[in-house]
Amino acid sequence: QGIFLFHLVNYKPLTYNNVYVYPWWGEVIGWCLALSSMLCIPLSLLYKLVRAKGTLRQRWAHLTTPVWGPHHLEYMAPDMKSLTSLSPGSDDNKVIIFESGM
Protein backbone atom coordinates (compact mmCIF):
# COMPACT_ATOMS: atom_id res chain seq x y z
CA GLN A 1 0.00 0.00 0.00
CA GLY A 2 3.03 2.22 0.24
CA ILE A 3 3.36 2.14 -3.54
CA PHE A 4 -0.30 3.15 -3.82
CA LEU A 5 0.22 6.16 -1.53
CA PHE A 6 3.38 7.15 -3.41
CA HIS A 7 1.42 7.03 -6.66
CA LEU A 8 -1.32 9.24 -5.20
CA VAL A 9 1.22 11.87 -4.17
CA ASN A 10 2.97 11.85 -7.58
CA TYR A 11 -0.18 11.41 -9.68
CA LYS A 12 -0.05 12.26 -13.39
CA PRO A 13 -2.61 11.19 -16.00
CA LEU A 14 -1.75 7.85 -17.60
CA THR A 15 -0.27 8.12 -21.10
CA TYR A 16 0.99 5.73 -23.76
CA ASN A 17 4.29 6.70 -25.50
CA ASN A 18 3.85 10.28 -24.24
CA VAL A 19 1.27 10.74 -27.01
CA TYR A 20 -2.03 9.09 -26.11
CA VAL A 21 -3.70 10.15 -22.86
CA TYR A 22 -6.11 7.52 -21.54
CA PRO A 23 -9.70 8.70 -20.97
CA TRP A 24 -10.83 9.59 -17.45
CA TRP A 25 -13.34 6.72 -17.31
CA GLY A 26 -10.57 4.23 -18.08
CA GLU A 27 -8.54 5.52 -15.17
CA VAL A 28 -11.61 5.36 -12.92
CA ILE A 29 -12.09 1.68 -13.82
CA GLY A 30 -8.42 1.02 -13.09
CA TRP A 31 -8.60 2.79 -9.72
CA CYS A 32 -11.75 0.86 -8.79
CA LEU A 33 -10.07 -2.45 -9.63
CA ALA A 34 -6.97 -1.53 -7.62
CA LEU A 35 -8.95 -0.27 -4.62
CA SER A 36 -11.24 -3.31 -4.59
CA SER A 37 -8.35 -5.52 -3.54
CA MET A 38 -6.54 -2.99 -1.33
CA LEU A 39 -9.50 -1.89 0.80
CA CYS A 40 -10.71 -5.35 1.87
CA ILE A 41 -8.46 -5.62 4.94
CA PRO A 42 -8.82 -2.05 6.31
CA LEU A 43 -12.59 -2.04 5.78
CA SER A 44 -13.09 -5.42 7.45
CA LEU A 45 -10.91 -4.23 10.37
CA LEU A 46 -13.03 -1.09 10.79
CA TYR A 47 -16.24 -3.11 10.54
CA LYS A 48 -15.10 -5.55 13.25
CA LEU A 49 -13.88 -2.72 15.49
CA VAL A 50 -17.25 -0.95 15.23
CA ARG A 51 -19.30 -4.13 15.78
CA ALA A 52 -17.33 -5.44 18.82
CA LYS A 53 -18.36 -4.63 22.36
CA GLY A 54 -16.25 -2.79 24.95
CA THR A 55 -13.87 0.12 24.91
CA LEU A 56 -11.63 0.73 21.92
CA ARG A 57 -8.68 -0.78 23.80
CA GLN A 58 -10.69 -3.91 24.73
CA ARG A 59 -11.98 -4.33 21.18
CA TRP A 60 -8.47 -3.98 19.74
CA ALA A 61 -7.05 -6.46 22.26
CA HIS A 62 -9.83 -8.95 21.50
CA LEU A 63 -9.36 -8.67 17.73
CA THR A 64 -5.56 -8.93 17.83
CA THR A 65 -5.21 -11.75 20.38
CA PRO A 66 -4.38 -15.01 18.60
CA VAL A 67 -6.75 -17.93 19.03
CA TRP A 68 -4.08 -20.54 18.24
CA GLY A 69 -2.49 -21.86 21.41
CA PRO A 70 -0.48 -24.80 22.79
CA HIS A 71 -3.63 -26.87 23.19
CA HIS A 72 -4.02 -26.89 19.41
CA LEU A 73 -0.52 -28.30 18.98
CA GLU A 74 -1.18 -31.07 21.52
CA TYR A 75 -4.32 -32.03 19.64
CA MET A 76 -2.49 -32.15 16.33
CA ALA A 77 0.46 -34.32 17.41
CA PRO A 78 0.32 -35.63 20.99
CA ASP A 79 3.05 -38.27 20.56
CA MET A 80 5.23 -36.69 17.89
CA LYS A 81 8.99 -36.87 18.60
CA SER A 82 11.10 -33.77 18.77
CA LEU A 83 12.31 -32.74 15.34
CA THR A 84 15.86 -32.40 16.65
CA SER A 85 16.05 -36.15 17.36
CA LEU A 86 15.59 -37.05 13.67
CA SER A 87 18.61 -37.56 11.47
CA PRO A 88 18.40 -37.15 7.67
CA GLY A 89 18.82 -40.83 6.79
CA SER A 90 16.95 -42.58 9.61
CA ASP A 91 13.81 -44.71 9.33
CA ASP A 92 12.04 -42.27 11.63
CA ASN A 93 11.78 -39.75 8.78
CA LYS A 94 8.30 -40.60 7.60
CA VAL A 95 5.48 -38.47 6.33
CA ILE A 96 2.90 -37.97 9.06
CA ILE A 97 -0.65 -37.39 7.84
CA PHE A 98 -3.24 -36.20 10.32
CA GLU A 99 -6.82 -37.03 9.48
CA SER A 100 -9.77 -35.49 11.22
CA GLY A 101 -12.66 -37.62 12.32
CA MET A 102 -15.06 -35.99 9.85
C-alpha positions in Angstrom: 0.0 0.0 0.0 3.0 2.2 0.2 3.4 2.1 -3.5 -0.3 3.2 -3.8 0.2 6.2 -1.5 3.4 7.1 -3.4 1.4 7.0 -6.7 -1.3 9.2 -5.2 1.2 11.9 -4.2 3.0 11.8 -7.6 -0.2 11.4 -9.7 -0.1 12.3 -13.4 -2.6 11.2 -16.0 -1.8 7.8 -17.6 -0.3 8.1 -21.1 1.0 5.7 -23.8 4.3 6.7 -25.5 3.8 10.3 -24.2 1.3 10.7 -27.0 -2.0 9.1 -26.1 -3.7 10.1 -22.9 -6.1 7.5 -21.5 -9.7 8.7 -21.0 -10.8 9.6 -17.5 -13.3 6.7 -17.3 -10.6 4.2 -18.1 -8.5 5.5 -15.2 -11.6 5.4 -12.9 -12.1 1.7 -13.8 -8.4 1.0 -13.1 -8.6 2.8 -9.7 -11.8 0.9 -8.8 -10.1 -2.4 -9.6 -7.0 -1.5 -7.6 -8.9 -0.3 -4.6 -11.2 -3.3 -4.6 -8.3 -5.5 -3.5 -6.5 -3.0 -1.3 -9.5 -1.9 0.8 -10.7 -5.4 1.9 -8.5 -5.6 4.9 -8.8 -2.1 6.3 -12.6 -2.0 5.8 -13.1 -5.4 7.5 -10.9 -4.2 10.4 -13.0 -1.1 10.8 -16.2 -3.1 10.5 -15.1 -5.5 13.2 -13.9 -2.7 15.5 -17.2 -1.0 15.2 -19.3 -4.1 15.8 -17.3 -5.4 18.8 -18.4 -4.6 22.4 -16.3 -2.8 25.0 -13.9 0.1 24.9 -11.6 0.7 21.9 -8.7 -0.8 23.8 -10.7 -3.9 24.7 -12.0 -4.3 21.2 -8.5 -4.0 19.7 -7.1 -6.5 22.3 -9.8 -8.9 21.5 -9.4 -8.7 17.7 -5.6 -8.9 17.8 -5.2 -11.7 20.4 -4.4 -15.0 18.6 -6.8 -17.9 19.0 -4.1 -20.5 18.2 -2.5 -21.9 21.4 -0.5 -24.8 22.8 -3.6 -26.9 23.2 -4.0 -26.9 19.4 -0.5 -28.3 19.0 -1.2 -31.1 21.5 -4.3 -32.0 19.6 -2.5 -32.1 16.3 0.5 -34.3 17.4 0.3 -35.6 21.0 3.0 -38.3 20.6 5.2 -36.7 17.9 9.0 -36.9 18.6 11.1 -33.8 18.8 12.3 -32.7 15.3 15.9 -32.4 16.7 16.0 -36.2 17.4 15.6 -37.0 13.7 18.6 -37.6 11.5 18.4 -37.1 7.7 18.8 -40.8 6.8 16.9 -42.6 9.6 13.8 -44.7 9.3 12.0 -42.3 11.6 11.8 -39.7 8.8 8.3 -40.6 7.6 5.5 -38.5 6.3 2.9 -38.0 9.1 -0.7 -37.4 7.8 -3.2 -36.2 10.3 -6.8 -37.0 9.5 -9.8 -35.5 11.2 -12.7 -37.6 12.3 -15.1 -36.0 9.8 
